[in-house]
């Protein structure tokens, strides 16, 4: 059950970025622009290689991954999520310690098990702490925005946080990473092979309790 909850949480984070990011021209060589920060295509390529190496080391076949986007797109979405919410957290004064991240990993069965869940969702090991830091920031902001135990308040708070992230730290993707739809995120593109877009879950604020 814990692994399932984390898998859902990771997918939700990427879905949140896909829902809020906007298209537009980006600088040559860029994969995405997040506020004033740039992710280069070279960085994405490096992380895709790192992810494939981590998958091989953990004997997770790439062809068995059930991701809602191609591997380069998923890696880019997760990198974008990390940077967008880390910057929003700085602006809102929300901090996350290394202990918070480790506590979350322990709550989900420990790092060895948790790493495999993250890898299966397109997050290489060298990006895992940055991703989880951003994820906890988003969870704390949702709590501040009124997320309670019921799905209605969680959904409302989650949507409010995503809208604030988009307005405060806007995201633009390079069209080289595929066709972008504001409601679905990246959609099927022949350059990356066909896949079936997955609709975002009904409750975008659902998350494991943030540590700390």
N, C-alpha and C positions, 0 to 999 in steps of 0.2 A: 504493500500500500504506500509506503514512504517513497519508494522509487517511482511509483506512478504519479504521486503528487508532484515530485520534483520534475518529472518529464513534462507534465502539464504546465508547471510554472515556467520552465525554460521555453516551451513553445509559445506560451502567452507573451513572454517578453519580446520575442521576435515578431509576433503578431501585432503587438502594440506599436512597434516601430513601423511595421508595414502600413498600419492604419494612419499614422500621423505624419510620416515623412512626405515631402512634396518633391515634385520633379522640377527640372529647370537646368539651365546650362551650368556646367562645372568646368573648372580649370583643366587643361590638358594634362593627362597623366593621373588625374584624380579618379578615385572610385566613388567617393562621397565627400561632401562638405557638411560638417556638423557645427553650426554656429560659425566660429572663426577657425575651426580646426579642420585639417585635411587628412583623409585616409587615401593613400596612393594605391594605384593598381598593383604596384610592386609589393606593398605591404600585404594586400589581400592574397596575392599569389604565394607569398612566403607562408602565410597562415594556412592556406589550403594545403601546401606541402607538409606543414607541421601536423595538421589534422590527419592527413593520410598516413603519416609515419606513426602517429599515436594510435590510430585505429589498427594498423598492422601489428604494432607492439602488443596491443590488448586483444588481438585475434577477433576483431569486430569487422566483418566483411562490409566494405563500402556499399555493395549492391543490396545489402539487407537493411540499410538505413531507410526509415520512413519519414523523410523530411518534406516539409511543404514547399520546398524550393530546391534549386540545384545547389551543389556544394559551394561554388563560389558565391552565389547569392546568399546562402545561409550564413556563411562565414562573414560576409559583409554586413548583413543585418545584425548579427551578434556584436560585431565590432562597433557598429553605429550605435546600438543600444547602450553599450558600455560607456561610450564617450558622451552621448547625449545626457544620460542621467547622472553621470559623474559631474558634468558641468552644471546641470540644474541643481544638484545637491550642494555644490560650492556656492551657488548664488542664493540658495535658500538656507544656508547654514546647517545643512544636514550632514552629519559625519558618520562614517562606518569604520570601526577598528578592525585590525586583523583578527582579533578575538571574536568579533561578531561573525566574520566569515567562517572561521574555524568551527564556531559553535553551530552554525547552520549546517556545515558538512557533517559534524558529529550527529546532529539530530536526524540526518538522512542516512545514517548507517556508516559514516566514516568516509575519509577521502578516497580510499581505493574503490569502493562501490560508487561513490558520488562522481568520481572522475569518469567512470564508464558511462554513467547516465548523461553527463555533459558531453562527452565525446559522441554519443549516439545522437545528440541534438546539434551537432556541428560546431562544438566549442573545443578547440585544441587546449591542451593542458596549460600552455603558457598564457592563455587568455582567461582561464577559469576564474581567477581571483578578481580580475577587473570586472568580469561579467557579474559575478555574485555581489561585488560591492555595489554596482549599479542597481542590481535587482533589489537589494536590501534598501537602498535609498528610495527606490520607487515604492516599496512596501511601506516605508515610514511616511512618505508623502501621502500615500493613500489613507493611512491611518489619520494623519492630520486633517485630511479632506473629509473625514467623516465615515470612513469604512468601518462597519461593524461586523457582526457575526452573520448577518443575513445577506443573501445574494444581491438584493436590490441596492442596499447601501454600498456594498463593495463595487458593484457595477458603476454606480453613479460616481463614487470617489475615483475609481480607476479611470473613467472617462475624463473627469476633471483634470487629473494629473497628466494624462496623455495630451490633452489640449494645451495645458500650461507648458509642457515640454516642447510641443511644436511651436508655440508662440515665442517662447523664450530662447530656445536653442533649435532653430529650424534646420532641417536636413534636406539636402539635395543629392540625388543619386545620378551617376553617369549613365546615360542610355546604353553604354556598351555592356552593362550588366543585365540587360533585358528590358522588356516592356514593363512599364510601371502603371499600375491602376490604383487610385487613391483608396478604393474600397477593398481590394484584394491583395495589395502589395505587388510583388513581381508576379507576372503571369507568364504562361508558356511562351517560349521563344526558341526558335529552331537552332539558334547559335549554342544553346545550352542543353538541348534535348528536351523532349516533351515530358511534362509532369502535370499532375492534376492539382490545381490550386486548392488549398484547404482553407475553409472559412474560419475566421477567428472564433474561438469559443464564446459562448454567450456571456460569460462572466470574466471580463478582462482584468479584474482586480484580485482574483483568487490567487493565494500564495501561501507558502508555509510561513508560520510566524517569524517575523524578523528577530534575530537575536539582539539582545542589548536594549 
